[in-house]
Amino acid sequence: MFVARILYPIEVLGPGKRVGIWFAGCPRRCRGCSNPELWEKDPRYLTTPETVADLVFRIAKDHKIDGFTFTGGDPMMQYDALMTLIPLLAPISRDVLVYTGAFLEELPPLYGITALIDGEYREEENLCHPLIGSMNQRFFLLDEAYRVRYRRYLKSLDPTASPIQNFHAADGHISVGIHRPAFLRTTKTLPNTTKRKDNL
């Protein structure tokens, strides 16, 4: 499997303090994509579900993990690896939110996934919703056990404002959340900056 980054605590893409896992690899090339550097399955990102799970368990030793958010890239482009990884993480949390550019109706069975946001990103339909990249995308709750939790979380969000988290990394800054349209292009024009946007 190809995993580009693992970040904690993510508090802007799902309820609670989550581990965000960014898969590498997506053929869609959506205009305005927040992570074009993750379109390719770069060999340096090659790993195994067991290695990813081990890293997450190290985080869990000292920190409370409320759930997982899988994004990318597109996690569904590595369906088998995703389905292997999710059960390995279940002892920590069974709250799993997945973003994909595919439609739910065309996906194989989604074992162990709590919630899904589907559909390609459309920059012209980005209204800065705090959880959904563009308004053509759909939110599905797949596990009824989490209905109350997600209902409370969604009600707590301001539908007109998207919170952002910034992380420092060895090669610059990683900005996580639903950003305004064209954020990445305008950021690239700033002098002496190495900011990257991680969205969906």
C-alpha positions as protocol buffer text, in pm:
chain_id: "A"
residue {
  index: 1
  type: MET
  ca { x: 0 y: 0 z: 0 }
}
residue {
  index: 2
  type: PHE
  ca { x: 103 y: 361 z: -49 }
}
residue {
  index: 3
  type: VAL
  ca { x: 58 y: 596 z: 248 }
}
residue {
  index: 4
  type: ALA
  ca { x: 204 y: 945 z: 227 }
}
residue {
  index: 5
  type: ARG
  ca { x: 139 y: 1082 z: 576 }
}
residue {
  index: 6
  type: ILE
  ca { x: -13 y: 1008 z: 914 }
}
residue {
  index: 7
  type: LEU
  ca { x: -116 y: 1303 z: 1132 }
}
residue {
  index: 8
  type: TYR
  ca { x: -254 y: 1335 z: 1485 }
}
residue {
  index: 9
  type: PRO
  ca { x: -462 y: 1495 z: 1624 }
}
residue {
  index: 10
  type: ILE
  ca { x: -690 y: 1579 z: 1333 }
}
residue {
  index: 11
  type: GLU
  ca { x: -990 y: 1770 z: 1467 }
}
residue {
  index: 12
  type: VAL
  ca { x: -1133 y: 1915 z: 1145 }
}
residue {
  index: 13
  type: LEU
  ca { x: -1229 y: 1604 z: 944 }
}
residue {
  index: 14
  type: GLY
  ca { x: -1463 y: 1414 z: 1172 }
}
residue {
  index: 15
  type: PRO
  ca { x: -1562 y: 1407 z: 1539 }
}
residue {
  index: 16
  type: GLY
  ca { x: -1301 y: 1403 z: 1814 }
}
residue {
  index: 17
  type: LYS
  ca { x: -926 y: 1376 z: 1799 }
}
residue {
  index: 18
  type: ARG
  ca { x: -854 y: 1153 z: 1503 }
}
residue {
  index: 19
  type: VAL
  ca { x: -563 y: 1000 z: 1321 }
}
residue {
  index: 20
  type: GLY
  ca { x: -559 y: 1120 z: 962 }
}
residue {
  index: 21
  type: ILE
  ca { x: -410 y: 881 z: 708 }
}
residue {
  index: 22
  type: TRP
  ca { x: -335 y: 1010 z: 358 }
}
residue {
  index: 23
  type: PHE
  ca { x: -314 y: 748 z: 84 }
}
residue {
  index: 24
  type: ALA
  ca { x: -109 y: 818 z: -230 }
}
residue {
  index: 25
  type: GLY
  ca { x: -251 y: 744 z: -572 }
}
residue {
  index: 26
  type: CYS
  ca { x: -550 y: 891 z: -756 }
}
residue {
  index: 27
  type: PRO
  ca { x: -616 y: 896 z: -1132 }
}
residue {
  index: 28
  type: ARG
  ca { x: -892 y: 1161 z: -1125 }
}
residue {
  index: 29
  type: ARG
  ca { x: -676 y: 1477 z: -1139 }
}
residue {
  index: 30
  type: CYS
  ca { x: -960 y: 1702 z: -1023 }
}
residue {
  index: 31
  type: ARG
  ca { x: -910 y: 2073 z: -1096 }
}
residue {
  index: 32
  type: GLY
  ca { x: -815 y: 2251 z: -775 }
}
residue {
  index: 33
  type: CYS
  ca { x: -721 y: 1926 z: -602 }
}
residue {
  index: 34
  type: SER
  ca { x: -566 y: 2003 z: -268 }
}
residue {
  index: 35
  type: ASN
  ca { x: -311 y: 1722 z: -288 }
}
residue {
  index: 36
  type: PRO
  ca { x: -178 y: 1690 z: -644 }
}
residue {
  index: 37
  type: GLU
  ca { x: 148 y: 1564 z: -496 }
}
residue {
  index: 38
  type: LEU
  ca { x: -46 y: 1253 z: -394 }
}
residue {
  index: 39
  type: TRP
  ca { x: -179 y: 1165 z: -739 }
}
residue {
  index: 40
  type: GLU
  ca { x: 107 y: 923 z: -802 }
}
residue {
  index: 41
  type: LYS
  ca { x: 199 y: 612 z: -605 }
}
residue {
  index: 42
  type: ASP
  ca { x: 545 y: 737 z: -526 }
}
residue {
  index: 43
  type: PRO
  ca { x: 771 y: 441 z: -431 }
}
residue {
  index: 44
  type: ARG
  ca { x: 888 y: 626 z: -118 }
}
residue {
  index: 45
  type: TYR
  ca { x: 533 y: 589 z: 20 }
}
residue {
  index: 46
  type: LEU
  ca { x: 525 y: 211 z: -18 }
}
residue {
  index: 47
  type: THR
  ca { x: 447 y: 41 z: 312 }
}
residue {
  index: 48
  type: THR
  ca { x: 226 y: -232 z: 461 }
}
residue {
  index: 49
  type: PRO
  ca { x: -96 y: -223 z: 663 }
}
residue {
  index: 50
  type: GLU
  ca { x: 92 y: -380 z: 952 }
}
residue {
  index: 51
  type: THR
  ca { x: 352 y: -103 z: 952 }
}
residue {
  index: 52
  type: VAL
  ca { x: 84 y: 168 z: 946 }
}
residue {
  index: 53
  type: ALA
  ca { x: -105 y: -3 z: 1229 }
}
residue {
  index: 54
  type: ASP
  ca { x: 215 y: -26 z: 1434 }
}
residue {
  index: 55
  type: LEU
  ca { x: 273 y: 348 z: 1396 }
}
residue {
  index: 56
  type: VAL
  ca { x: -84 y: 422 z: 1501 }
}
residue {
  index: 57
  type: PHE
  ca { x: -57 y: 197 z: 1806 }
}
residue {
  index: 58
  type: ARG
  ca { x: 251 y: 392 z: 1909 }
}
residue {
  index: 59
  type: ILE
  ca { x: 42 y: 710 z: 1901 }
}
residue {
  index: 60
  type: ALA
  ca { x: -234 y: 538 z: 2097 }
}
residue {
  index: 61
  type: LYS
  ca { x: 5 y: 446 z: 2380 }
}
residue {
  index: 62
  type: ASP
  ca { x: 17 y: 807 z: 2495 }
}
residue {
  index: 63
  type: HIS
  ca { x: -281 y: 974 z: 2327 }
}
residue {
  index: 64
  type: LYS
  ca { x: -656 y: 922 z: 2304 }
}
residue {
  index: 65
  type: ILE
  ca { x: -767 y: 841 z: 1949 }
}
residue {
  index: 66
  type: ASP
  ca { x: -1138 y: 894 z: 1881 }
}
residue {
  index: 67
  type: GLY
  ca { x: -1139 y: 774 z: 1522 }
}
residue {
  index: 68
  type: PHE
  ca { x: -968 y: 759 z: 1186 }
}
residue {
  index: 69
  type: THR
  ca { x: -1005 y: 967 z: 872 }
}
residue {
  index: 70
  type: PHE
  ca { x: -875 y: 818 z: 547 }
}
residue {
  index: 71
  type: THR
  ca { x: -818 y: 1054 z: 256 }
}
residue {
  index: 72
  type: GLY
  ca { x: -553 y: 1111 z: -5 }
}
residue {
  index: 73
  type: GLY
  ca { x: -514 y: 1054 z: -293 }
}
residue {
  index: 74
  type: ASP
  ca { x: -805 y: 813 z: -293 }
}
residue {
  index: 75
  type: PRO
  ca { x: -810 y: 531 z: -35 }
}
residue {
  index: 76
  type: MET
  ca { x: -1055 y: 332 z: -247 }
}
residue {
  index: 77
  type: MET
  ca { x: -793 y: 298 z: -518 }
}
residue {
  index: 78
  type: GLN
  ca { x: -622 y: 66 z: -268 }
}
residue {
  index: 79
  type: TYR
  ca { x: -934 y: -114 z: -153 }
}
residue {
  index: 80
  type: ASP
  ca { x: -769 y: -441 z: -49 }
}
residue {
  index: 81
  type: ALA
  ca { x: -506 y: -265 z: 161 }
}
residue {
  index: 82
  type: LEU
  ca { x: -771 y: -44 z: 321 }
}
residue {
  index: 83
  type: MET
  ca { x: -985 y: -345 z: 408 }
}
residue {
  index: 84
  type: THR
  ca { x: -680 y: -509 z: 564 }
}
residue {
  index: 85
  type: LEU
  ca { x: -583 y: -202 z: 765 }
}
residue {
  index: 86
  type: ILE
  ca { x: -923 y: -117 z: 915 }
}
residue {
  index: 87
  type: PRO
  ca { x: -955 y: -437 z: 1126 }
}
residue {
  index: 88
  type: LEU
  ca { x: -601 y: -389 z: 1252 }
}
residue {
  index: 89
  type: LEU
  ca { x: -701 y: -47 z: 1389 }
}
residue {
  index: 90
  type: ALA
  ca { x: -1036 y: -160 z: 1533 }
}
residue {
  index: 91
  type: PRO
  ca { x: -900 y: -223 z: 1886 }
}
residue {
  index: 92
  type: ILE
  ca { x: -825 y: 151 z: 1905 }
}
residue {
  index: 93
  type: SER
  ca { x: -1144 y: 285 z: 1745 }
}
residue {
  index: 94
  type: ARG
  ca { x: -1415 y: 162 z: 1509 }
}
residue {
  index: 95
  type: ASP
  ca { x: -1503 y: 513 z: 1394 }
}
residue {
  index: 96
  type: VAL
  ca { x: -1369 y: 523 z: 1038 }
}
residue {
  index: 97
  type: LEU
  ca { x: -1447 y: 809 z: 799 }
}
residue {
  index: 98
  type: VAL
  ca { x: -1334 y: 765 z: 438 }
}
residue {
  index: 99
  type: TYR
  ca { x: -1317 y: 1018 z: 153 }
}
residue {
  index: 100
  type: THR
  ca { x: -1328 y: 889 z: -204 }
}
residue {
  index: 101
  type: GLY
  ca { x: -1381 y: 1031 z: -550 }
}
residue {
  index: 102
  type: ALA
  ca { x: -1589 y: 727 z: -647 }
}
residue {
  index: 103
  type: PHE
  ca { x: -1964 y: 698 z: -598 }
}
residue {
  index: 104
  type: LEU
  ca { x: -2094 y: 472 z: -324 }
}
residue {
  index: 105
  type: GLU
  ca { x: -2299 y: 276 z: -577 }
}
residue {
  index: 106
  type: GLU
  ca { x: -1989 y: 168 z: -769 }
}
residue {
  index: 107
  type: LEU
  ca { x: -1782 y: 63 z: -470 }
}
residue {
  index: 108
  type: PRO
  ca { x: -1728 y: -292 z: -341 }
}
residue {
  index: 109
  type: PRO
  ca { x: -1851 y: -380 z: 11 }
}
residue {
  index: 110
  type: LEU
  ca { x: -1734 y: -130 z: 272 }
}
residue {
  index: 111
  type: TYR
  ca { x: -1660 y: -344 z: 575 }
}
residue {
  index: 112
  type: GLY
  ca { x: -1577 y: -157 z: 893 }
}
residue {
  index: 113
  type: ILE
  ca { x: -1640 y: 191 z: 753 }
}
residue {
  index: 114
  type: THR
  ca { x: -1853 y: 420 z: 970 }
}
residue {
  index: 115
  type: ALA
  ca { x: -1903 y: 710 z: 730 }
}
residue {
  index: 116
  type: LEU
  ca { x: -1823 y: 784 z: 368 }
}
residue {
  index: 117
  type: ILE
  ca { x: -1796 y: 1104 z: 167 }
}
residue {
  index: 118
  type: ASP
  ca { x: -1811 y: 1024 z: -203 }
}
residue {
  index: 119
  type: GLY
  ca { x: -1780 y: 1199 z: -536 }
}
residue {
  index: 120
  type: GLU
  ca { x: -1513 y: 1384 z: -729 }
}
residue {
  index: 121
  type: TYR
  ca { x: -1401 y: 1723 z: -606 }
}
residue {
  index: 122
  type: ARG
  ca { x: -1542 y: 2012 z: -812 }
}
residue {
  index: 123
  type: GLU
  ca { x: -1366 y: 2338 z: -741 }
}
residue {
  index: 124
  type: GLU
  ca { x: -1656 y: 2548 z: -872 }
}
residue {
  index: 125
  type: GLU
  ca { x: -1886 y: 2385 z: -614 }
}
residue {
  index: 126
  type: ASN
  ca { x: -1659 y: 2442 z: -315 }
}
residue {
  index: 127
  type: LEU
  ca { x: -1864 y: 2648 z: -69 }
}
residue {
  index: 128
  type: CYS
  ca { x: -1615 y: 2598 z: 218 }
}
residue {
  index: 129
  type: HIS
  ca { x: -1836 y: 2349 z: 399 }
}
residue {
  index: 130
  type: PRO
  ca { x: -1640 y: 2226 z: 703 }
}
residue {
  index: 131
  type: LEU
  ca { x: -1657 y: 1858 z: 608 }
}
residue {
  index: 132
  type: ILE
  ca { x: -1740 y: 1830 z: 238 }
}
residue {
  index: 133
  type: GLY
  ca { x: -1502 y: 1955 z: -31 }
}
residue {
  index: 134
  type: SER
  ca { x: -1767 y: 2041 z: -291 }
}
residue {
  index: 135
  type: MET
  ca { x: -2143 y: 2035 z: -276 }
}
residue {
  index: 136
  type: ASN
  ca { x: -2182 y: 1754 z: -531 }
}
residue {
  index: 137
  type: GLN
  ca { x: -2025 y: 1519 z: -278 }
}
residue {
  index: 138
  type: ARG
  ca { x: -2245 y: 1315 z: -45 }
}
residue {
  index: 139
  type: PHE
  ca { x: -2218 y: 1210 z: 318 }
}
residue {
  index: 140
  type: PHE
  ca { x: -2328 y: 857 z: 410 }
}
residue {
  index: 141
  type: LEU
  ca { x: -2350 y: 717 z: 761 }
}
residue {
  index: 142
  type: LEU
  ca { x: -2292 y: 343 z: 718 }
}
residue {
  index: 143
  type: ASP
  ca { x: -2291 y: 236 z: 1083 }
}
residue {
  index: 144
  type: GLU
  ca { x: -2605 y: 321 z: 1279 }
}
residue {
  index: 145
  type: ALA
  ca { x: -2419 y: 280 z: 1608 }
}
residue {
  index: 146
  type: TYR
  ca { x: -2255 y: 616 z: 1537 }
}
residue {
  index: 147
  type: ARG
  ca { x: -2565 y: 809 z: 1431 }
}
residue {
  index: 148
  type: VAL
  ca { x: -2591 y: 1016 z: 1750 }
}
residue {
  index: 149
  type: ARG
  ca { x: -2220 y: 1096 z: 1749 }
}
residue {
  index: 150
  type: TYR
  ca { x: -2216 y: 1215 z: 1390 }
}
residue {
  index: 151
  type: ARG
  ca { x: -2546 y: 1399 z: 1426 }
}
residue {
  index: 152
  type: ARG
  ca { x: -2404 y: 1597 z: 1717 }
}
residue {
  index: 153
  type: TYR
  ca { x: -2082 y: 1660 z: 1530 }
}
residue {
  index: 154
  type: LEU
  ca { x: -2256 y: 1781 z: 1215 }
}
residue {
  index: 155
  type: LYS
  ca { x: -2487 y: 2007 z: 1416 }
}
residue {
  index: 156
  type: SER
  ca { x: -2186 y: 2161 z: 1587 }
}
residue {
  index: 157
  type: LEU
  ca { x: -2034 y: 2272 z: 1256 }
}
residue {
  index: 158
  type: ASP
  ca { x: -2082 y: 2616 z: 1106 }
}
residue {
  index: 159
  type: PRO
  ca { x: -2188 y: 2532 z: 748 }
}
residue {
  index: 160
  type: THR
  ca { x: -2036 y: 2857 z: 619 }
}
residue {
  index: 161
  type: ALA
  ca { x: -1695 y: 2835 z: 784 }
}
residue {
  index: 162
  type: SER
  ca { x: -1434 y: 2565 z: 755 }
}
residue {
  index: 163
  type: PRO
  ca { x: -1185 y: 2525 z: 1041 }
}
residue {
  index: 164
  type: ILE
  ca { x: -824 y: 2467 z: 942 }
}
residue {
  index: 165
  type: GLN
  ca { x: -537 y: 2294 z: 1122 }
}
residue {
  index: 166
  type: ASN
  ca { x: -172 y: 2354 z: 1040 }
}
residue {
  index: 167
  type: PHE
  ca { x: 106 y: 2105 z: 1107 }
}
residue {
  index: 168
  type: HIS
  ca { x: 479 y: 2160 z: 1083 }
}
residue {
  index: 169
  type: ALA
  ca { x: 671 y: 1900 z: 884 }
}
residue {
  index: 170
  type: ALA
  ca { x: 1036 y: 1854 z: 789 }
}
residue {
  index: 171
  type: ASP
  ca { x: 968 y: 1985 z: 438 }
}
residue {
  index: 172
  type: GLY
  ca { x: 729 y: 2268 z: 521 }
}
residue {
  index: 173
  type: HIS
  ca { x: 375 y: 2308 z: 655 }
}
residue {
  index: 174
  type: ILE
  ca { x: 71 y: 2087 z: 607 }
}
residue {
  index: 175
  type: SER
  ca { x: -264 y: 2263 z: 619 }
}
residue {
  index: 176
  type: VAL
  ca { x: -560 y: 2035 z: 688 }
}
residue {
  index: 177
  type: GLY
  ca { x: -928 y: 2112 z: 635 }
}
residue {
  index: 178
  type: ILE
  ca { x: -1164 y: 2233 z: 364 }
}
residue {
  index: 179
  type: HIS
  ca { x: -998 y: 2538 z: 213 }
}
residue {
  index: 180
  type: ARG
  ca { x: -1141 y: 2807 z: -12 }
}
residue {
  index: 181
  type: PRO
  ca { x: -1129 y: 2744 z: -387 }
}
residue {
  index: 182
  type: ALA
  ca { x: -791 y: 2811 z: -551 }
}
residue {
  index: 183
  type: PHE
  ca { x: -620 y: 2817 z: -209 }
}
residue {
  index: 184
  type: LEU
  ca { x: -327 y: 2610 z: -332 }
}
residue {
  index: 185
  type: ARG
  ca { x: -266 y: 2822 z: -642 }
}
residue {
  index: 186
  type: THR
  ca { x: -268 y: 3147 z: -444 }
}
residue {
  index: 187
  type: THR
  ca { x: -44 y: 2998 z: -175 }
}
residue {
  index: 188
  type: LYS
  ca { x: 214 y: 2898 z: -434 }
}
residue {
  index: 189
  type: THR
  ca { x: 249 y: 3260 z: -541 }
}
residue {
  index: 190
  type: LEU
  ca { x: 363 y: 3372 z: -198 }
}
residue {
  index: 191
  type: PRO
  ca { x: 738 y: 3429 z: -169 }
}
residue {
  index: 192
  type: ASN
  ca { x: 951 y: 3199 z: 46 }
}
residue {
  index: 193
  type: THR
  ca { x: 669 y: 2968 z: 153 }
}
residue {
  index: 194
  type: THR
  ca { x: 649 y: 2590 z: 148 }
}
residue {
  index: 195
  type: LYS
  ca { x: 288 y: 2548 z: 251 }
}
residue {
  index: 196
  type: ARG
  ca { x: 90 y: 2250 z: 130 }
}
residue {
  index: 197
  type: LYS
  ca { x: -283 y: 2204 z: 160 }
}
residue {
  index: 198
  type: ASP
  ca { x: -427 y: 1873 z: 269 }
}
residue {
  index: 199
  type: ASN
  ca { x: -798 y: 1874 z: 214 }
}
residue {
  index: 200
  type: LEU
  ca { x: -974 y: 1559 z: 106 }
}
